[in-house]
Each structure stands twice: as C-alpha cells, then as structure tokens.
Amino acid sequence: MIPHQLFRSIHTNYVLYDSIRKTLLAKLRKKTGYTYINCKKALELNDNDEDKAEQWLKEQAQALGWTQAAKLQTRVTTQGLIAMSTNNNCGALVEINCETDFVSKNQKFYDLAEIVLSTILKHGMTIKSNANVSKTMLYTESLNGLSADDGKSLSDHSALTIGFIGENINIKRALCMTVQPGIHLYGCIHPSSINPVPPFFGRYGALLALKSETNNKMLGVQLCQHIIGMNPLKIGDPKVDEPYENVDDEPTMLYQEFLLDPNLSVQQLLENEQIEIVDFARFEMGEAFVRDETLDSVETCG
C-alpha cells in the first residue's frame, strides 16, 4: 500500500501541475485566440513551454493559411476596410479585402491591417525626395513581397490570418505620402474610428498635404472630411480650370462648396486661412479604379 503521506504528496503535486497546465492553457488561448484543442496540443508537444507552443501554433496556422489561400484564392473578396495612419511627415492608406462584413470587423483582420500600415509607413520613410510631396502607390504583388518588422513578408502575415479566419484575404492596394518640412500632413477615416490614436479603420480614408504657417489639425481634418464626402478629382488651378455651372457636379476641389460650410467654396476657405492644398489622396473600400503605373513614387512639386 502507498503510505498516506506519500499519497497526499503525489496528489498535491498532481493538483499543482494540473493547475499550472490549465493556467498556461488559458493564457495561451487568450494570447493567440486559437482553439482549446490546438493550444492543448501545442503545450503537450512543447513540454508546456509557452513561447515554443505559441511559435508552433503560428507555424501551423501559417502552413494551413497557405493551403487555405490556395483553395480560396478564386473566391471573391467584396468586403473589407480602409486603414489609415500618419507618422510625423509620412502617412499611409491601405485597402484590404475579405469575403464577409463579419470578418472585416474581426480583430485578427485589424491586426493584419495594422502590420500592413506599419510596413508601408516604414517603406515610405525610406523614399528620398526633394519635392514638397512624394507619393508611392503599391499593389498586391508588390505589397505581398514587403517585409514587416518581424522579417516575415506581408504574404506570410496574410496567410497566417487566412489560416485563422478561414476566408480569402487580398491586400489590394496601398499609398504612402511623404512631405517635407513646411508641409503639414493630415488624415481622416469615415465612419469615425473608435481608436483614439492611429491606426484608424473605416470604409473611406483621405490624406491631405497642406502648406501653412501653423499646424491647424482641426482644419486639416475638416478638409480631409470634405475630400471623403465630396470626392474631388483634382485640386484645380484658377488660371486653367473653370467652375461647372452646376455646383453639385463640380469635380474640382477649389470650386466645390466646403462640406462643413456650404456658404464658402474651398477656394474662399483657403484664401481666408492663407493656406494651400499641395496634394491629397482618397480611398473608398471596394471602389473600381484604373491602375496607374506612373504613380510609382510620384513627386508633387507644390
């Protein structure tokens, strides 16, 4: 027979071990978001080493993601989001598509968008230019090849997310805008993001490069809201462009009614504030667009 004290010791150690194992399991599930069964298997295969178990899960998910990506690549991605972020003199807009609106609100999908944005901003800050504003447009094939901070390509991160959510994902396009000192950069997302700080997520996004003596963030954001709402095709030049007779059809920003004060045109607003719009960009989720190969590091001399 097993002595009573030895039995109690064995039982106590088992209970303690089981408690530690359950704590690790709960922690790993919360951290990674993977299923109970997968997390349990990861810990068992890696002797309850949390870091190794997490790495194993990611490798499995990525392998599954590549398999899923191959299977799902023909499935249409009509939903998704526009993500926007600015970092001092550099800003980025990204469109990422998925199959359903439900997944477009998934935290893992947001995490992927944040990684893509961070990578685009880093890429934008490496562009050397003497122009007031430089813009670079990137499309799926170029985006997938960029490396994130962890050394993995964006296609690897996309595959990891596909493996987790089980839907096709397409990093459709991205634009980075970099400005020189004296030019202020502003950004806006609609509907308004719940995030208090960048990155921001929505269905529309805009970036604006504004030449002004002071940094007027409120006005800069209001002009971004105008760009989102009124969808101008160009800034316009009073020496060349003439206003449309019907103001509702006006594609030139200078001659449009200012969205937040229809009593003013954008041109009048700029004159009153003594500021100048140097450049802008607007993304709308799911919009049809003509791929412009010339917008590979385009410089705007404003």
Salt bridges, closest charged atoms under 4 A:
ASP18 OD1 - ARG21 NH2 2.60
ASP18 OD2 - LYS22 NZ 3.32
GLU44 OE2 - LYS40 NZ 2.63
GLU50 OE1 - LYS27 NZ 3.50
GLU54 OE1 - LYS31 NZ 2.97
GLU54 OE2 - LYS58 NZ 3.46
GLU95 OE2 - LYS172 NZ 3.72
GLU95 OE1 - ARG173 NE 2.71
GLU99 OE1 - ARG75 NH2 2.88
ASP101 OD2 - LYS105 NZ 2.62
GLU141 OE2 - ARG291 NH2 2.84
ASP149 OD1 - LYS122 NZ 3.42
ASP150 OD2 - HIS157 NE2 2.94
ASP241 OD1 - LYS234 NZ 2.66
ASP279 OD1 - LYS135 NZ 3.37
GLU284 OE1 - ARG282 NH1 3.21
GLU287 OE2 - ARG173 NH2 2.73
GLU293 OE2 - ARG291 NE 2.92
